[in-house]
Amino acid sequence: MEKLRYTLAVLVDNEAGVLSQVSRLFARKGYNIESLAVGTTDDPQVSRMTIEVLADNEPQVRLLCNQLRKLFPVHTVKLLSPSVAVRRELVLVKVATESPAARNEIIQLANVFRANIIDVTPSALTVAVVGEEGKNDALMNLIELHGIKELVRTGVVALERGAATIDEETKVKDEFDYGKNVR
Amino acid sequence: MKLTGARIVLECLLEQGVDTVFGYPGGTILNVYDALYDYRDRIKHYRTAHEQGAAHAADGYARSTGKVGVCLATSGPGSTNLVTGIATASMDSSPVVFITCNVGENLIGKDSFQEVDITGITMPITKCNYLVHHADELADVIREAFAIARSGRPGPVLIDILKNATAEEADYEFMPLEEQHRHGRLALLLGRSSHDMTAPEPDLADIDALVAMIAESQKPLIICGGGVVRGRAHEELAIFAERIDAPVAITIMGAGGFNGRNPLTTGMIGMHGSMASNQAVDSCDLLIALGTRFSDRVALDPATFAAQAKIVQVDIDRSEINKNVQTDHHIVGDVKRVLQLLNERVEKKYNFSWKNYVFGFPTETKYSLAGDALTPKQISDAVARIAPWDTIVATDVGQHQMWVTQHFHYDYPGQLLTSGGFGSMGFGLGAAIGAKVSHPDKTVLHITGDGSFRMNCNELATVAYYDIPIVTIIFDNRTLGMVRQWQTLIYDERYSETDIAREPDYVKLAEAYGLEGRRVSNVKDFEEALTEALASGHGYVIDCAIDKDEKVRPMVQGGDPITQFILN
């Protein structure tokens, strides 16, 4: 069976060791983290992680969410399905430009994808692009023809669409559903 | 008032009502031990022969009293020697606070003498752990650690304190236990939507749904798991089972959660479960699982486990729901509270034909008693005859563990101390020490096999030093019996490395530690030895010679359907 990609938003204490605690949990439950992005939130005591994993089905991921919630530095876990979340990733890529023609072509490609050229030297260009993995992958496939020298992705960050927030989920919905037979 | 970190640690233990700790001193924890010297009339410290023994003793103390056990150890090897003990407590949800000290802040991260990252090592086997850098953090951390260890699903917590934090001074104010949740880290933790600190109140609609399922059911079965023991819900369960007239199968961790002499019990369930228990799982129409995680030793094959029945899971830990077996209904909450609510609502039922069917199968294995040779069954029966009814039994792991779980009847929570989840050989003697020092009026037996006993028999030194009257009974078959049983049945009798003939003389070993010992090979001698041992009032070792091909019956192989017995 093909595994599906799930996105988890996790609020955690901004403390030493929390990242390894969270990542170890995925490892010991047999999941590989496909993408991970961490940064502080508007509250400096709290960090937000966006974690993507491959799993067979949603009940499995919900079990994983419950395991995560048991970790004391974890405040909130929310499963963000792609239909209700905006997801973005930043990719920086350094491309070889052996001729002015190649350089122009890459600049044109960057324009089409609304990417930015953030560094230029006679033999290389660095392109920055923000988007979902699909778009970023498409640009990378085209750029690859010119020879990628180096590439770095930040991992996906995601937020729920609309006015709902992760805190509302914790305080209201999870609280309400907790322990009940919610399907 | 200003106190050193070491004194703050001990003051905080007193705040928690701790009067007994187990441990082993060493370089980095010296400040704490130095302070302990002034507290020795209020905190009784038992120094074991090895840190692992101290860990198991604190665990045995916690399991038998229901209170939080405390264990101290130094840095480096002192702390890594705790690891098996911590994992044992973690797998069986036993509340123990482990306090270790690490090298000072100026030495940390430099591969200093006896330095190790113990918070990193114990991350997956503790509920949570702490690295404390300074004395002013100590009181807050210790208060939170105790609250976490005992709340929700209990479990071990580790606090690693840098040596400088035990020497420097900080402000300390006494804070009564009932005030602590309103202050500091604990208040922050409780202010969050953390459900792990307070058991959720069961949902009444879900309770009513279960009441309706019970009313409809013709063939209900209850599984009593470790949660009933940890939650001390045995009285509520007795009322519940009698009210709905349902047979009760007991997991190894559930022993004592339901009176072993109650006619409704079908005995143990699972790999070495009774025919009655396992057949009942296979034919019930409603399975009510109380505080059990359906481990692979119970639900051997999750796909066929009670597949014909509606399965209802009651657990305090929401992450256990549907983890191993898919359930039809669940209630998250403290099993004691859930049972109280159920008892207020369920109608009296009678299930005569169902009980006739279930109890048509044996609830206990029958053994032939031919010949003079001493058998495991005879030993268990003699123990039951001679030892007081409320004797606490601590076991190690292997055949003897199954025999005494099957043939001894446990009547109250905390009566059987056994490493059911982690299966740690060498658990028993430490656990027995923890149980005996907390229950001086009760008889405590350490029942072990020769393989397990050799792992931590060094704790006989502790038994002798503190003159703790624990009777060790060795099921001595000169082999690693459980592994041999698998080799006989599953591995074509290829006895690879299980033979441990030419063993030490356990009687002389006991004598070397200053204890009495006796080797017996028939029932009469065993009875005499046990009577003498119990009357002696000191530690005593009885070495029982049994045949190496005695087997634990019945047996279902791991992964097979629960009624597919390969031995009966």
Boltz contact constraints between the chains, C-beta under 6 A:
constraints:
  - contact:
      token1: [A, 21]
      token2: [B, 123]
      max_distance: 6.0
  - contact:
      token1: [A, 24]
      token2: [B, 123]
      max_distance: 6.0
  - contact:
      token1: [A, 28]
      token2: [B, 124]
      max_distance: 6.0
  - contact:
      token1: [A, 66]
      token2: [B, 318]
      max_distance: 6.0
  - contact:
      token1: [A, 66]
      token2: [B, 319]
      max_distance: 6.0
  - contact:
      token1: [A, 67]
      token2: [B, 319]
      max_distance: 6.0
  - contact:
      token1: [A, 70]
      token2: [B, 319]
      max_distance: 6.0
  - contact:
      token1: [A, 72]
      token2: [B, 128]
      max_distance: 6.0
  - contact:
      token1: [A, 75]
      token2: [B, 192]
      max_distance: 6.0
  - contact:
      token1: [A, 170]
      token2: [B, 193]
      max_distance: 6.0
  - contact:
      token1: [A, 175]
      token2: [B, 193]
      max_distance: 6.0
  - contact:
      token1: [A, 178]
      token2: [B, 195]
      max_distance: 6.0
  - contact:
      token1: [A, 178]
      token2: [B, 200]
      max_distance: 6.0
  - contact:
      token1: [A, 179]
      token2: [B, 200]
      max_distance: 6.0
  - contact:
      token1: [A, 179]
      token2: [B, 203]
      max_distance: 6.0
  - contact:
      token1: [A, 179]
      token2: [B, 332]
      max_distance: 6.0
  - contact:
      token1: [A, 180]
      token2: [B, 203]
      max_distance: 6.0
  - contact:
      token1: [A, 181]
      token2: [B, 206]
      max_distance: 6.0
